[in-house]
Amino acid sequence: MTSQPGPRPVSRSAGKPLWAQLRADLLRRLEDGEFRDVFPGEHDLVAEYRVSRHTVREALRQLRAEGLVSAQRGKVSRFTADRPLEQKVGEAYSLFRSVEEVGAVQRSVIRVLDQRADGVIAARLGLEESTPLIYLERLRLADEKPLAVDRVWLPADVAGPLLDVDFTRTSLYDELERHCGTRISGGWERIRAVVPGRGERILLDCPESTALFAIDRLGHDADRRSVEWRQTLVRADRFAVAAAFSADDGYRLGAPVRTP
């Protein structure tokens, strides 16, 4: 549920720096759709939150450093909706949610949604070659700009009800759980860089210098049954992979890295 618009008061007794509280609340408002084009100025934020100009400047400095807000001398600050999406290593992600989290609008153009047989894909799912599969192919858009081509196969005995779903503005995983009672709980994924062919460049509106990430994913349910084989091509200039590490723990898969 979307929270109420407008500022929330900061607390001097919360044990958290005022600038950090202000940054968090501005981020909340960004994610709720406020400031889509223009940020309020420093004076406006000082008046809204009743904090010092120094506090406002530090909060904005952090947002700019994270790529959330652009800043050009002599111009108003703007929300940076075109920054790359970040995917946390070791976490099953939803491209739909990733797009929505950066404040962009997700839309899919459904290229194919049907039932078919594919022996190669069935074998990858551990099924007989003739097993009926639900196939969904989508062109994924963020703020009406091409982001990815997504192709997914699921066993028809699991995902048959999805043939009646409109995937224009929704998540496959949400609809799979809602209509089929199946939740993707784990699996494996491989990400590699590829050079797009002419057709892929046209479909994704890629400059010739832009590479793609090819993402292969095998997803399974809570019973460890393979129920998803997915191949996604995503523009590398609009997508990034992130992992957290430390001297003590090394790389920590699924660590809490903020999605910008």
C-alpha positions, -999 to +999 in steps of 0.1 A: +000+000+000+013+035-009+020+056+021+005+091+026+023+118+006+043+146+022+070+147+048+072+128+080+087+147+110+123+139+120+131+132+157+160+147+176+157+119+202+157+090+177+194+082+181+198+085+143+214+116+126+189+141+114+203+140+079+199+102+078+163+105+089+157+131+062+174+111+035+153+080+044+121+101+043+130+117+010+138+082-004+103+070+008+087+099-010+107+092-041+096+056-041+059+067-036+061+088-068+067+123-054+094+145-070+093+125-103+106+154-123+118+181-099+130+182-063+120+210-039+149+234-032+169+235+000+149+263+014+116+244+008+130+213+025+143+234+055+107+248+059+090+214+054+111+194+078+121+222+102+157+213+102+189+233+094+202+240+060+233+219+068+211+188+075+193+193+042+225+197+023+240+165+038+209+144+030+209+157-006+246+151-009+240+114+001+212+110-024+234+126-052+263+103-043+240+073-046+229+084-080+193+090-069+192+127-076+211+146-103+226+180-096+238+206-121+251+240-112+224+266-116+196+240-122+171+224-099+178+189-087+160+161-105+151+124-097+174+102-118+150+076-131+174+063-158+201+051-134+210+014-138+190-011-118+210-031-093+206-068-087+219-083-055+240-114-060+224-145-043+189-132-042+160-142-065+149-109-079+118-096-097+126-072-126+091-058-121+099-048-085+134-036-094+119-012-119+092+000-096+117+005-067+137+031-087+105+051-092+101+042-129+069+028-144+071-009-155+052-021-186+055-052-206+047-058-243+035-094-245+050-109-276+039-145-270+018-163-244+009-199-253+012-236-246+038-256-265+063-285-263+101-279-263+122-310-257+154-290-248+137-268-222+117-298-208+150-316-202+164-286-184+133-287-161+138-325-156+107-334-175+098-357-204+105-340-238+069-340-248+057-323-215+034-293-223+049-260-213+035-225-208+057-200-227+057-163-220+078-138-240+078-101-230+096-069-240+101-052-206+099-014-206+109+011-178+093+045-183+084+033-218+121+027-227+132-008-237+150-026-209+150-063-214+135-092-234+123-119-211+115-155-221+102-180-196+089-216-197+069-233-170+052-268-168+016-265-180+003-286-151+016-260-128+012-227-147-018-234-170-040-207-154-014-181-164-027-183-200-056-160-190-035-134-172-027-100-186+011-095-179+012-059-191+017-044-156+023-072-132+049-096-119+051-132-131+060-144-096+030-126-081+006-141-107+022-176-103+015-175-066-019-159-069-034-181-097-013-213-093-004-215-056+032-219-065+061-198-052+096-197-065+118-203-034+152-210-049+173-221-078+204-210-097+213-183-121+241-175-146+248-140-158+272-134-188+279-105-211+269-109-248+270-088-280+235-082-293+226-092-328+209-068-352+174-079-342+181-076-305+196-041-310+165-030-328+141-046-303+159-031-273+168+002-291+205-004-282+234+018-295+260-003-313+284+002-284+260-013-258+264-049-247+237-071-231+236-093-200+222-127-207+206-142-176+197-179-174+177-190-144+163-223-132+138-217-104+123-243-081+094-243-056+094-252-019+094-289-028+125-283-050+106-291-081+119-272-111+091-250-123+108-222-142+134-219-169+140-183-179+163-165-203+165-127-201+185-103-222+189-070-205+207-038-216+240-036-197+239+002-196+207-001-175+215-030-152+242-038-127+250-067-104+260-059-068+275-078-039+285-068-004+318-079+011+340-073+041+375-083+053+359-106+079+332-122+060+343-120+024+315-119-002+281-123+015+254-135-009+221-119-004+235-092+018+214-061+023+226-038-005+203-009-011+187-010-046+191+026-059 
